[in-house]
Amino acid sequence: MLIPVTLVGVTFLVFCLTRLVPGGPVERILQEQAIGALAGDKAVGGAENAIGDDEVERLEEMFNLDEPMLTGYLQWLGVLPRKVQVSKAELGDDGCAQLSVVRADGRAAVVPVRLEGESVCADAPDWWAAEGWLLEAQSPHARALRWAERHHVEDPAAIARQEASPALRRWRAVAHRKVFDGVLQGNLGRSYKYNEPVAAMMLDRLPATLYLGLLGALITYLVSIPLGVVKAIRHRGVFDSLSSILIFTGYAVPGFALGAVLLVYLGARLEWFPLYGLTSPGFEALPPWGQARDLLAHTVLPLLCYVVSTFAMTTMMMKNNLMDNLSADYVRTAVAKGLSFKRAVWRHAFRNSFIPIASTLGSVVCTVVGGSLLIERVFDIQGFGMLSFQALMDKDYSLIMGTLLLTSGIIIIGNLLSDLLVASIDPRVKFE
């Protein structure tokens, strides 16, 4: 029951931060224009390629930046309807204009509109009301106030001059439809940087991250748990000492640093493994055996970097927990009553020792889904971690919210599965 509440809290907090932190898409465009104008660079900010206020307004409407913060979040969530298919036309001196709109079925149409007092009326055909079209009038003063807010102008005289300027002195008719088009309807928006659907971009990047994450988690558990059991049983033996040296050496080396070393020596110098990506160019043209071999060659180095730290932590956690349970009274009592040491270990001590490891399933799921940004960067793997990082660097609002929603949701579900797994293992947990 707390899952939707937690998701709403996390996404609302980040949504507010994206609106409060300066440097969003609109601000970046205006900054590039200002820098280009100062530098006299026609390719960036000159008159030929400058983005006008109408284009900036379109971006604001695309990202709901023209709405109050709470309203914008509820529209992103899909609880409130948002404006779509916005069309604008400046009214002439006679108060009339021809408004071009794109109908719900994609066809273009022209609708005559006229100003009556401070409202706009349309000689609307039958489909106008049936498709839910709405009309509003924007006065020169309202347009000037929006310009002042965008450019952070507070001088009343400057606002008045802008209101009387040729660009804003006319009334404007704005037509739009309102539809529920948010997360609840399956729409995560479009990326500002790449102009692609956010959901499609995440689905394109997830397979690489899930492949490495799941494979790394599987290898970690299959090797670390038996190794931890053997180390606990043979504590202070030769095998325990030698394996501890290797384990702690691997734990002390960061995964991305190990990746850089492996790339230099095993990749560049010895040429045993590829230097980047998960597949080679022309991967699709290879036969099945060639594809498997190519994928394996690209997987070895990043997978080794993935498991090097979690491998050590899981192994030592299993060993220490099992040693604590082997010295407990209930194990000694079971052995004293005639139960073999092997059965005492596997039937009693191992089950209780596995409880802390089961409780870490949520963090493992986070690594599986989120990936390791530094490792993906070192090996140039276009995974989900790199996508999240690029969204933050570009301040791509829609992409930030989409990656956050998916990561948060899966982490919460992972924690829930971890609780259920602990409840099934721990005999002290009862639901009756």
C-alpha positions in Angstrom: 0.0 0.0 0.0 3.0 2.3 0.5 4.4 1.7 -3.0 2.2 4.3 -4.8 2.6 6.8 -2.0 6.3 6.5 -2.1 6.5 6.8 -5.8 4.3 9.9 -5.7 6.5 11.4 -3.0 9.8 10.7 -4.8 8.6 11.9 -8.3 7.0 15.0 -6.9 10.1 16.0 -5.0 12.3 15.6 -8.1 9.7 17.3 -10.3 9.9 20.3 -8.1 13.7 20.3 -8.1 13.8 20.2 -11.9 11.5 23.3 -11.9 13.4 25.2 -9.2 17.0 24.5 -10.4 18.0 27.0 -13.1 19.3 26.0 -16.5 16.3 24.1 -18.0 15.8 23.7 -21.8 14.2 27.1 -22.3 16.9 28.9 -20.2 19.6 27.1 -22.1 18.2 28.2 -25.4 18.0 31.8 -24.2 21.6 31.6 -22.8 22.9 30.3 -26.1 21.2 33.1 -27.9 22.7 35.7 -25.6 26.2 34.2 -25.9 25.8 34.0 -29.7 24.7 37.6 -29.9 27.6 38.8 -27.8 30.1 36.8 -29.9 28.5 37.8 -33.2 28.2 34.1 -34.1 25.5 33.7 -36.7 25.5 29.9 -36.5 24.4 30.1 -32.8 22.6 33.2 -32.0 22.4 35.4 -35.1 19.3 36.8 -36.7 19.1 34.0 -39.2 18.9 31.2 -36.7 17.6 32.9 -33.6 14.7 31.2 -31.8 11.9 33.6 -31.3 9.5 34.0 -28.4 6.9 31.9 -30.2 9.3 28.9 -30.3 10.2 29.4 -26.6 6.5 29.5 -25.7 6.0 26.2 -27.6 8.8 24.6 -25.6 7.3 25.9 -22.4 3.9 24.4 -23.3 5.5 21.1 -24.3 7.2 20.7 -20.9 4.3 22.3 -19.0 6.5 25.1 -17.8 3.7 27.6 -18.3 1.6 25.8 -15.6 2.0 26.1 -11.8 4.2 23.5 -10.3 1.5 21.4 -8.7 -0.7 21.5 -11.8 2.2 20.6 -14.0 3.0 17.6 -11.9 -0.6 16.4 -11.9 -0.7 16.7 -15.6 2.6 14.7 -15.9 1.1 12.1 -13.7 -2.1 12.0 -15.8 -4.5 13.1 -13.1 -5.3 16.4 -14.7 -5.8 17.0 -18.4 -3.2 18.9 -20.3 -3.3 21.1 -23.4 -2.6 19.5 -26.7 -2.6 20.6 -30.3 -2.2 24.2 -29.4 -2.8 26.6 -32.2 -2.4 30.4 -32.1 -3.3 33.3 -34.4 -2.9 37.1 -33.9 -6.1 39.1 -34.4 -6.1 41.8 -37.0 -7.2 45.4 -36.5 -10.8 44.4 -37.2 -10.6 41.8 -34.4 -10.8 38.8 -36.8 -8.4 36.1 -37.8 -8.2 32.7 -39.5 -7.0 30.0 -37.0 -5.3 26.9 -38.4 -5.8 23.8 -36.3 -5.0 20.1 -36.5 -8.0 18.0 -35.8 -8.0 14.9 -33.6 -7.8 12.7 -36.7 -4.7 14.6 -38.0 -6.5 16.6 -40.7 -5.8 20.4 -40.9 -8.7 22.8 -40.8 -9.2 26.6 -40.8 -11.6 28.2 -38.3 -12.6 31.9 -38.5 -12.4 33.6 -35.0 -13.3 37.1 -33.8 -12.8 39.2 -30.7 -15.9 40.1 -28.7 -15.0 42.2 -25.7 -12.2 40.3 -23.9 -13.1 36.9 -25.2 -12.7 35.1 -28.6 -15.6 33.4 -30.4 -15.4 31.0 -33.4 -17.7 30.3 -36.2 -17.2 26.7 -35.3 -18.3 23.7 -37.4 -20.0 20.7 -35.9 -16.7 18.8 -35.2 -15.4 21.7 -33.0 -17.4 20.9 -29.9 -17.5 17.2 -30.6 -13.7 17.1 -30.4 -13.6 19.2 -27.3 -11.9 22.3 -28.7 -11.5 25.3 -26.4 -10.7 29.0 -27.2 -9.1 31.6 -25.1 -8.0 35.2 -25.7 -4.6 36.5 -24.7 -4.3 40.3 -24.3 -1.2 42.3 -25.0 -0.8 42.8 -21.3 -1.0 39.1 -20.5 1.6 38.4 -23.3 3.9 41.0 -21.9 3.7 39.6 -18.4 4.6 36.2 -19.7 7.5 37.7 -21.6 8.7 39.5 -18.4 8.5 36.3 -16.4 10.5 34.4 -19.0 13.2 37.0 -19.2 13.1 37.9 -15.5 12.1 41.5 -16.1 10.5 43.4 -13.2 10.6 47.0 -14.5 7.0 48.1 -15.1 8.3 50.6 -17.8 10.0 47.8 -19.7 7.0 45.7 -19.5 4.8 48.5 -20.8 7.2 49.1 -23.7 7.1 45.4 -24.6 3.3 45.5 -24.4 3.2 48.3 -27.0 5.8 46.7 -29.2 4.8 45.4 -32.7 5.4 41.8 -31.6 2.8 41.9 -28.7 0.5 44.8 -29.3 -2.3 42.6 -30.8 -4.7 40.3 -29.1 -4.1 36.6 -29.8 -6.5 33.7 -30.1 -5.4 30.4 -28.8 -7.2 27.1 -29.5 -6.4 23.8 -27.8 -7.9 20.5 -26.6 -7.5 19.0 -23.2 -6.8 15.3 -22.8 -5.5 13.1 -20.0 -2.1 12.2 -21.3 0.4 11.3 -18.6 2.0 8.5 -16.8 -1.3 6.8 -15.8 -2.1 6.7 -19.5 1.2 5.2 -20.4 2.9 8.4 -21.8 6.2 9.5 -20.3 6.6 12.4 -22.7 9.3 13.2 -25.2 13.0 13.9 -24.7 13.9 17.5 -25.2 17.5 16.7 -26.3 16.7 13.8 -28.7 13.0 14.5 -29.5 12.2 10.8 -29.0 9.6 9.1 -26.8 11.1 8.6 -23.3 9.6 5.1 -23.0 11.2 4.0 -26.3 14.6 5.3 -25.2 14.5 3.5 -21.9 13.4 0.2 -23.5 16.3 0.6 -26.0 18.9 1.0 -23.2 17.5 -1.5 -20.6 18.6 -4.8 -22.3 22.3 -4.1 -22.0 22.0 -3.1 -18.3 19.7 -6.0 -17.4 22.0 -8.4 -19.2 25.1 -7.4 -17.3 23.2 -6.9 -14.0 21.4 -10.2 -14.0 24.4 -12.1 -15.1 26.6 -10.4 -12.5 24.0 -11.0 -9.7 23.6 -14.7 -10.7 27.4 -15.3 -10.7 27.8 -13.5 -7.4 25.3 -15.5 -5.6 26.2 -18.9 -7.2 29.8 -18.5 -6.3 29.9 -16.3 -3.2 27.4 -18.2 -1.0 29.1 -21.7 -1.4 32.5 -19.9 -1.0 31.4 -18.2 2.2 30.2 -21.5 3.6 33.5 -23.2 2.8 35.5 -20.3 4.3 33.4 -20.4 7.5 33.9 -24.2 7.9 37.6 -24.0 7.2 38.2 -20.8 9.2 41.9 -19.8 9.5 42.9 -22.6 7.2 45.2 -22.2 4.1 42.2 -22.0 1.8 40.5 -19.3 3.9 43.6 -17.2 4.2 44.5 -17.3 0.5 40.9 -16.7 -0.7 40.6 -13.8 1.8 43.7 -12.1 0.3 42.2 -12.3 -3.2 38.8 -11.2 -2.0 39.9 -8.1 -0.1 42.3 -7.2 -2.9 39.4 -7.2 -5.3 37.2 -5.3 -2.9 39.8 -2.6 -2.5 40.0 -1.9 -6.2 37.1 0.2 -7.6 35.3 -1.5 -10.5 35.9 1.4 -12.9 39.6 1.6 -12.1 39.9 -2.1 -12.6 38.1 -1.7 -15.9 40.5 0.9 -17.1 43.5 -1.3 -16.2 42.0 -4.3 -17.9 41.2 -2.3 -21.1 44.8 -1.1 -21.3 46.5 -4.4 -20.7 44.1 -7.1 -21.9 42.4 -5.0 -24.5 44.8 -2.6 -26.1 48.2 -4.3 -25.5 47.4 -8.0 -25.7 44.3 -7.6 -27.8 42.5 -10.4 -26.1 39.2 -8.6 -25.6 37.3 -5.8 -27.4 37.7 -2.3 -26.2 34.1 -1.0 -26.2 30.5 -1.9 -26.4 28.7 -5.2 -26.0 28.8 -6.2 -29.7 31.0 -5.6 -32.7 30.0 -3.8 -35.9 28.2 -6.2 -38.2 27.0 -8.4 -35.2 23.7 -9.1 -36.9 25.4 -10.6 -40.0 27.3 -13.2 -37.9 26.1 -16.8 -37.5 24.6 -17.8 -34.2 27.8 -19.3 -32.9 29.7 -16.2 -34.0 27.2 -13.9 -32.2 27.6 -15.9 -29.0 31.4 -15.8 -29.2 31.4 -12.1 -29.9 28.9 -11.3 -27.1 31.0 -13.4 -24.7 34.2 -11.6 -25.7 32.6 -8.2 -25.0 31.0 -9.4 -21.7 34.1 -10.7 -19.8 35.7 -7.5 -18.8 32.7 -5.4 -17.8 31.2 -8.4 -16.0 34.4 -8.9 -14.0 34.2 -5.2 -13.0 30.5 -5.6 -12.0 31.0 -8.5 -9.6 34.4 -7.6 -8.1 33.0 -5.5 -5.2 29.7 -7.3 -4.6 31.4 -10.6 -4.8 33.7 -9.8 -1.8 30.9 -8.3 0.2 28.5 -11.2 -0.3 31.2 -13.8 0.4 32.3 -12.2 3.7 28.8 -11.6 4.8 27.9 -15.2 4.3 31.1 -16.4 6.1 30.6 -14.1 9.1 26.9 -14.8 9.5 27.5 -18.6 9.3 30.4 -18.4 11.8 28.1 -16.6 14.3 25.4 -19.2 13.9 27.8 -22.1 14.2 28.9 -20.8 17.6 25.3 -20.3 18.8 23.9 -22.6 21.5 21.2 -24.1 19.3 23.8 -25.6 16.9 25.9 -27.0 19.6 22.8 -28.4 21.2 21.7 -30.1 17.9 25.2 -31.6 17.5 25.2 -32.8 21.2 21.9 -34.6 20.6 23.3 -36.6 17.8 22.7 -34.5 14.7 25.7 -34.7 12.3 27.7 -31.5 11.9 26.9 -31.3 8.2 23.2 -31.5 8.8 23.4 -29.0 11.6 25.1 -26.6 9.2 22.7 -26.9 6.3 19.4 -27.5 8.1 19.9 -24.9 10.9 22.8 -22.5 10.6 22.7 -21.9 6.9 19.1 -20.9 6.8 19.6 -18.3 9.6 22.8 -17.1 8.0 21.1 -16.5 4.7 18.6 -14.0 6.2 20.9 -10.9 6.1 21.8 -11.7 2.5 18.2 -12.0 1.5 17.5 -8.6 3.0 20.0 -7.1 0.5 17.9 -8.1 -2.5 16.6 -4.5 -2.9 20.1 -3.1 -3.4 20.9 -5.9 -5.9 17.8 -5.0 -7.9 18.9 -1.4 -7.9 22.3 -2.4 -9.4 20.7 -4.7 -11.9 18.3 -2.0 -13.2 20.3 1.2 -12.7 23.6 -0.4 -13.8 27.0 1.1 -13.0 27.5 4.4 -14.6 31.3 4.5 -14.3 31.7 0.9 -15.7 29.3 1.7 -18.6 31.3 4.8 -19.3 34.7 3.1 -19.2 33.5 0.4 -21.6 31.3 2.7 -23.7 28.2 0.6 -23.0 25.0 2.5 -23.9 23.0 1.2 -20.9 20.4 2.6 -18.6 23.0 4.1 -16.2 24.5 6.2 -19.0 21.0 7.3 -20.1 20.2 8.5 -16.6 23.5 10.4 -16.5 23.0 12.0 -19.8 19.5 13.1 -18.8 20.9 14.8 -15.7 23.7 16.5 -17.7 21.3 17.7 -20.4 18.6 18.7 -17.8 16.2 16.8 -20.0 13.1 17.0 -17.7 11.0 14.3 -19.3 13.9 11.8 -19.5 14.9 12.5 -15.9 11.4 11.9 -14.7 11.0 8.7 -16.8 14.3 7.1 -15.6 13.5 8.1 -12.0 10.1 6.6 -12.1 11.3 3.3 -13.5 14.3 3.0 -11.2 12.3 4.0 -8.1 9.5 1.6 -8.9 11.8 -1.4 -9.4 13.8 -0.6 -6.3 10.6 -0.5 -4.2 9.4 -3.7 -5.7 12.8 -5.2 -5.0 12.6 -4.2 -1.4 9.1 -5.8 -1.2 10.4 -9.0 -2.7 13.3 -8.9 -0.2 10.9 -8.6 2.7 8.8 -11.5 1.4 12.0 -13.6 0.9 13.1 -12.9 4.5 9.7 -13.7 5.8 9.7 -17.1 4.0 13.2 -17.9 5.3 13.1 -16.5 8.9 11.1 -18.9 11.1 10.5 -16.1 13.6 8.3 -14.2 11.1 4.6 -15.2 11.3 1.6 -13.7 9.7 -1.1 -15.6 11.6 
